[in-house]
Amino acid sequence: MVIANVLNDEQTGFLADGCNAVAREILSLDGDRAGNRGSHRYSFGGSS
């Protein structure tokens, strides 16, 4: 579900930066890029 205009630009940037940081951390732990849901597939919930 997407609700328009709930987050302002600063909040959206903060959220995006956090997601990117976690994605980099996940990838740094998976040198073979095997993924956790198949090759190159990742799930934030499944890898937490």
FITOR-489262 format. One record per residue: x, y, z of N, C-alpha, C in turn. Coordinates in steps of 0.1 Angstrom, whole numbers, plus 5000, padded with zeros to 4 digits. Layout:
<sites>
XYZXYZXYZ ...
</sites>
This chain:
<sites>
500849895000500050005000500950125000 500550224992501350354992500350464995 500750545004499850665008500650785004 500150864995500850984990501051095001 502151155001502451275009502451245024 502751125028502851095042504251135048 505251115040506651145044507051275036 507851355043508351475036509751425030 510351525023511551485016512651435025 512851505036513851465046513551325051 512351295054512051155059512251055049 511851085036512050995025513550965023 514351065024515751055022516350965033 515950995046516350915057516050765055 514850735051514450595049515250535038 515450605027516150555015517650525019 518250615027519650595032519750475040 518750455049518750335058518650205050 517750205040517550085032518850055024 519450165019520650145011521850085020 521950135032522950095042522749945045 521449905048521149765051521449675039 521049725027521349645015522849625013 523649725015525049715014525649605024 525049615036525549525047525149375043 523949355038523549225034524449175023 524649255013525549215002526949185006 527449265016528849235021528949105027 527849045032527948915039527648805029 527448835016527048735006527948744994 529248714996530248734985529848654972 529148544973528848464961527548514955 526848604962525548654957524548544955 524548454965523648344964522248384968 522148494975520748544980520248454991 519048504996518448425006517048375001 516748404988515548354982515848304968 517148264966517548224953518648324948 519248284937520448364932520048514930 520848604937520648744936519348794941 518548714949517248754954517448774969 516948884974517048914988515648964994 515448935006514248985013514749045026 514349165029514749235041514249155053 513049105052512449025063513148885065 513448825054514048695055515548695059 516148805058517548815061517848895074 516748925081516948995094517248905105 
</sites>
